[in-house]
Amino acid sequence: MEIQSKFLRHAIDNFVYDNKNHYLPCEKLPAEAEVRTIIQEHQDVIQAIEQVNPGLVGIEIDVTTCPGRADLLIWYASHNNRLEIERIIGNDTFFGIPYRLNNR
């Protein structure tokens, strides 16, 4: 059951670490080129996210986990930063690209 729902892992990520993960396997992630294109097309949103807390909020394209495929890693300094980032994105994906939120 845990393998299917990831319920326990989700709860720990969310409530203990203040993180959010999409838990998708590599084959479900988009191609790296698609991710780079989406990022280029939506620089205004990227800048809005980075302005939530300049220097303490950032966005990275993660290509290290799944060669040829990618997702976004968005890092931030506080729970309030996370809430503002989620408000700006307003969806479970960033224009169709899965993203992870990481409180550093």
Buried (B, 14 or more C-beta within 10 A) or exposed (E): EEEEEBEEEBEEBBEEEBBBBBEBEEEEBBEBEBBBBBBEEBEEBBEBBBEBBEEEBBBBBBBEEBEEBBBBBBBBBBEEBBEBBBEBBEEEBBBEBBBBBBBE
